[in-house]
């Protein structure tokens, strides 16, 4: 609760520090920010506060905090950087406001991760960071269609075959909205290309 009450003060302090770095030569146009949970909200707020004069190249967030923040329904996280990719992994702790350029809904519609039941260390919320880290070494493929069991207001379309998410993803302005990425029960929590095909998560008519 203390963090939430201090959000604006913390955001202002970091924003001022960013301005000092910019004055010393840091180029936000080639800059990147990452934030998890509360930190995800901070990264977006800092990017938006600087956006009139300086715009970051990209921001990635992991299960940006929802409780206390989702009352501000008019926030557009796309204003924080040229490309904002937000990974969503839990219903209880993560935001339900999907206004990033790409809203990656992990596991079961971005509400629950199967691996939360297979190990004692990470909840669906905490697994978001583990999945993001693992995506450096393992491909996390996006489904090529909107799953019928997930309610979506702005599902991404025209997702290429074997399209992956994470830091190493090449931003594509034509792919925006909600992207569905299934996750598995055990480490490294991804599905292989073969498994994606077997489960019907890839378009059967795609070129292989």
C-alpha positions as CSV (number, residue, x, y, z in Angstrom):
1,X,0.0,0.0,0.0
2,X,2.9,2.4,0.8
3,X,4.2,1.9,-2.8
4,X,0.9,2.7,-4.3
5,X,0.4,5.8,-2.2
6,X,4.0,6.9,-3.2
7,X,3.6,6.1,-6.9
8,X,3.5,9.7,-8.1
9,X,6.4,10.8,-6.0
10,X,8.5,7.8,-7.1
11,X,7.5,8.5,-10.7
12,X,8.5,12.1,-10.5
13,X,11.9,11.3,-8.9
14,X,12.8,8.8,-11.7
15,X,11.5,11.2,-14.4
16,X,13.8,13.9,-13.1
17,X,16.7,11.5,-13.1
18,X,15.9,10.6,-16.7
19,X,16.0,14.2,-17.7
20,X,19.4,14.6,-16.1
21,X,20.6,11.5,-18.1
22,X,19.2,13.0,-21.3
23,X,21.0,16.3,-20.6
24,X,24.2,14.3,-20.1
25,X,23.8,12.6,-23.6
26,X,21.4,9.7,-23.1
27,X,19.2,9.3,-26.2
28,X,15.7,8.1,-25.3
29,X,15.1,7.4,-29.0
30,X,17.4,4.5,-28.6
31,X,16.3,3.8,-25.1
32,X,14.5,0.8,-23.6
33,X,12.6,0.4,-20.3
34,X,11.3,-2.7,-18.6
35,X,9.0,-3.0,-15.6
36,X,7.3,-5.7,-13.7
37,X,4.0,-5.2,-11.8
38,X,4.3,-1.8,-10.0
39,X,7.4,-1.2,-12.1
40,X,5.4,-1.7,-15.3
41,X,3.1,1.1,-14.3
42,X,6.1,3.2,-13.4
43,X,7.8,2.6,-16.8
44,X,4.6,3.6,-18.6
45,X,4.0,6.7,-16.4
46,X,7.6,7.9,-16.9
47,X,7.5,7.4,-20.6
48,X,4.2,9.3,-20.9
49,X,5.5,12.1,-18.8
50,X,8.4,12.6,-21.1
51,X,6.6,11.9,-24.4
52,X,5.9,15.5,-25.3
53,X,9.6,16.2,-25.6
54,X,11.3,12.8,-25.7
55,X,10.0,9.4,-26.8
56,X,11.5,6.1,-25.8
57,X,12.2,3.5,-28.5
58,X,10.5,0.7,-26.6
59,X,9.0,-0.4,-23.3
60,X,8.3,-4.0,-22.2
61,X,6.2,-4.7,-19.2
62,X,5.4,-7.9,-17.3
63,X,2.0,-8.2,-15.7
64,X,1.6,-4.5,-15.0
65,X,-0.1,-4.0,-11.7
66,X,-3.9,-3.8,-11.8
67,X,-5.2,-3.3,-8.2
68,X,-5.4,0.4,-7.5
69,X,-4.5,1.4,-11.0
70,X,-7.3,0.0,-13.1
71,X,-9.6,2.7,-11.9
72,X,-7.8,5.0,-14.4
73,X,-9.5,3.5,-17.4
74,X,-8.5,6.3,-19.9
75,X,-4.7,5.7,-19.7
76,X,-3.2,4.9,-23.1
77,X,0.1,3.1,-22.5
78,X,0.9,3.5,-26.3
79,X,1.8,7.1,-25.5
80,X,4.8,5.9,-23.4
81,X,7.1,4.8,-26.2
82,X,7.2,4.1,-30.0
83,X,6.6,0.5,-29.2
84,X,5.0,-0.8,-25.9
85,X,4.7,-4.6,-25.5
86,X,2.8,-5.6,-22.4
87,X,2.8,-9.2,-21.2
88,X,-0.3,-10.3,-19.1
89,X,-0.2,-13.4,-16.9
90,X,-2.7,-13.1,-14.0
91,X,-6.2,-11.9,-13.4
92,X,-5.8,-11.1,-9.7
93,X,-2.7,-9.0,-9.7
94,X,-2.3,-7.9,-13.3
95,X,-4.1,-5.0,-15.1
96,X,-7.1,-5.7,-17.2
97,X,-6.6,-2.6,-19.2
98,X,-5.0,-3.6,-22.5
99,X,-4.0,-0.3,-24.2
100,X,-0.4,-1.2,-25.2
101,X,0.6,-1.6,-28.8
102,X,0.9,-5.3,-28.2
103,X,-1.0,-6.9,-25.3
104,X,0.5,-10.4,-25.0
105,X,-2.0,-12.6,-23.1
106,X,0.1,-15.5,-21.8
107,X,-1.2,-19.0,-20.8
108,X,-5.0,-19.1,-20.2
109,X,-6.1,-15.8,-21.8
110,X,-3.5,-13.9,-19.8
111,X,-5.4,-14.8,-16.6
112,X,-3.6,-17.9,-15.4
113,X,-0.4,-19.8,-16.1
114,X,-0.5,-23.7,-16.0
115,X,3.0,-23.7,-14.4
116,X,1.7,-22.0,-11.3
117,X,0.5,-25.5,-10.2
118,X,3.7,-27.4,-11.1
119,X,6.2,-25.6,-8.9
120,X,6.1,-23.9,-5.5
121,X,8.0,-20.7,-6.3
122,X,6.1,-18.6,-8.7
123,X,2.4,-17.6,-9.0
124,X,0.9,-16.7,-12.3
125,X,1.9,-13.1,-11.6
126,X,5.5,-14.0,-10.9
127,X,5.8,-16.4,-13.8
128,X,5.5,-13.5,-16.2
129,X,9.1,-12.5,-15.5
130,X,10.4,-16.1,-15.7
131,X,8.7,-16.4,-19.1
132,X,10.1,-13.1,-20.3
133,X,13.6,-14.2,-19.3
134,X,13.2,-17.6,-20.9
135,X,12.1,-16.0,-24.1
136,X,15.7,-15.0,-24.7
137,X,16.6,-18.6,-25.1
138,X,13.3,-20.4,-26.0
139,X,10.7,-19.3,-28.6
140,X,7.3,-18.4,-27.2
141,X,5.1,-18.7,-30.3
142,X,1.9,-16.7,-30.8
143,X,-1.3,-18.4,-31.8
144,X,-2.4,-17.4,-35.3
145,X,-6.0,-16.9,-34.4
146,X,-8.1,-15.6,-31.5
147,X,-9.0,-18.5,-29.2
148,X,-12.8,-18.8,-28.9
149,X,-12.5,-19.4,-25.1
150,X,-10.9,-16.0,-24.5
151,X,-12.9,-12.8,-24.5
152,X,-11.1,-10.2,-26.6
153,X,-12.0,-6.6,-27.7
154,X,-9.0,-6.0,-30.0
155,X,-7.4,-9.3,-31.1
156,X,-4.4,-8.9,-33.4
157,X,-4.8,-10.2,-36.9
158,X,-2.4,-11.4,-39.6
159,X,0.0,-13.0,-37.2
160,X,2.8,-14.7,-39.1
161,X,3.6,-18.3,-38.7
162,X,6.1,-18.8,-35.9
163,X,5.8,-15.3,-34.6
164,X,7.5,-15.0,-31.2
165,X,7.2,-12.4,-28.4
166,X,9.7,-10.9,-26.0
167,X,12.7,-8.6,-26.1
168,X,14.1,-10.2,-29.2
169,X,10.9,-9.7,-31.1
170,X,11.3,-7.2,-34.0
171,X,8.5,-4.6,-33.5
172,X,6.0,-4.8,-36.3
173,X,3.5,-1.9,-36.4
174,X,1.1,-4.1,-38.5
175,X,0.7,-6.5,-35.6
176,X,-1.1,-4.7,-32.8
177,X,-3.8,-5.5,-30.2
178,X,-4.1,-8.7,-28.2
179,X,-1.8,-11.6,-29.0
180,X,-2.4,-15.0,-27.4
181,X,0.7,-17.1,-26.4
182,X,0.0,-20.5,-24.8
183,X,2.3,-21.6,-22.0
184,X,3.1,-25.0,-20.7
185,X,3.1,-26.8,-17.4
186,X,6.9,-27.1,-16.9
187,X,10.1,-25.2,-17.5
188,X,10.8,-23.4,-19.9
189,X,7.0,-22.9,-20.1
190,X,6.8,-22.7,-23.9
191,X,5.4,-25.0,-26.6
192,X,7.7,-26.2,-29.4
193,X,6.8,-25.6,-33.0
194,X,5.7,-29.2,-33.3
195,X,3.5,-29.0,-30.2
196,X,1.9,-25.8,-31.5
197,X,1.1,-27.6,-34.8
198,X,-0.3,-30.7,-32.9
199,X,-2.5,-28.5,-30.7
200,X,-3.8,-26.6,-33.7
201,X,-2.4,-23.2,-32.5
202,X,-0.9,-22.5,-35.9
203,X,-2.9,-22.0,-39.1
204,X,-2.9,-25.2,-41.0
205,X,-2.7,-23.3,-44.3
206,X,0.5,-21.4,-43.3
207,X,3.7,-22.1,-45.1
208,X,6.0,-24.4,-43.1
